[in-house]
């Protein structure tokens, strides 16, 4: 099994991914073989330094390799929101006297 987790500078785990969910039996790899495990996601993280932990384990749970803080990623933003994630959203403001049943939907 291949997996990764992402933690922020306060050591809060924000994200994890594992092949156990999509492909619990990725096959047998012999000594010296190279396997590439990739994880992709839209970056909605708030500004901070994030650390990537990566692991390879057997299906029964025996850890073959664990790399804590294998790499770091720095997320910056011109206008920091102070939040852990920066979820895309839409908003609007309407004067109360202009409200109709259609604008309340």
C-alpha positions in Angstrom: 0.0 0.0 0.0 1.2 3.5 -0.8 0.0 6.5 1.3 0.8 10.0 2.1 -0.4 12.6 4.7 0.0 16.3 4.8 0.4 18.2 8.1 0.6 21.9 8.7 3.1 23.8 10.9 1.0 23.1 13.9 1.1 19.4 13.3 -2.6 19.1 12.3 -3.2 16.5 9.7 -5.1 18.2 6.9 -5.1 15.6 4.1 -4.3 11.9 3.5 -4.4 9.6 0.5 -3.9 5.9 0.2 -3.9 3.3 -2.5 -5.9 1.1 -0.2 -9.1 2.9 -1.3 -8.6 2.7 -5.1 -6.1 -0.1 -5.6 -5.5 -2.2 -2.4 -3.4 -4.7 -4.3 -1.1 -2.8 -6.6 1.1 -5.8 -7.3 4.4 -7.3 -6.3 7.5 -5.2 -6.5 10.9 -6.9 -6.5 14.0 -5.4 -4.9 15.4 -2.7 -7.1 12.2 -2.0 -8.9 11.0 1.6 -8.9 7.4 2.6 -8.3 6.0 6.1 -8.7 3.1 7.1 -6.4 1.5 10.4 -7.2 -1.3 12.3 -5.5 -2.9 15.4 -7.1 -5.5 17.8 -5.6 -6.7 21.4 -6.1 -4.7 23.6 -3.7 -7.2 25.3 -1.4 -4.8 25.4 1.5 -4.4 28.6 3.5 -1.0 30.2 3.9 1.4 28.0 5.9 4.3 25.5 5.6 3.0 22.0 5.0 5.0 18.8 5.4 4.5 15.6 3.5 4.8 12.2 5.2 5.0 9.1 2.9 4.7 5.4 3.7 4.8 2.0 2.0 3.1 -0.9 3.8 2.0 -4.4 3.3 -1.8 -5.1 3.1 -1.7 -6.5 6.7 -0.5 -3.2 8.1 3.3 -3.9 8.4 5.1 -0.7 7.5 8.0 -1.2 5.1 9.1 2.4 4.9 7.9 5.6 6.6 9.3 9.0 5.7 8.1 11.7 8.0 8.6 15.3 6.7 9.8 13.8 3.5 9.3 17.2 1.9 7.9 20.6 2.6 5.6 22.9 0.7 5.1 26.6 1.4 1.7 28.1 0.5 1.5 31.9 0.3 -1.2 34.4 -0.5 -1.3 38.1 -0.9 -4.4 38.5 1.3 -4.2 35.9 4.1 -7.5 34.8 5.4 -6.3 33.2 8.6 -8.1 29.9 7.7 -6.7 26.4 7.3 -8.3 26.1 3.8 -9.3 28.7 1.2 -12.5 27.1 -0.1 -13.8 28.7 -3.3 -17.1 30.5 -2.8 -19.5 33.0 -4.4 -21.2 35.8 -2.5 -23.5 38.7 -3.1 -25.1 41.5 -1.2 -28.7 42.7 -1.9 -30.6 45.5 -0.4 -33.4 44.2 1.8 -36.0 46.4 0.1 -35.1 44.8 -3.3 -35.6 41.2 -2.1 -38.2 39.2 -4.0 -38.9 35.4 -3.6 -36.7 34.9 -6.7 -33.7 36.6 -5.1 -34.0 34.6 -1.9 -33.2 31.4 -3.8 
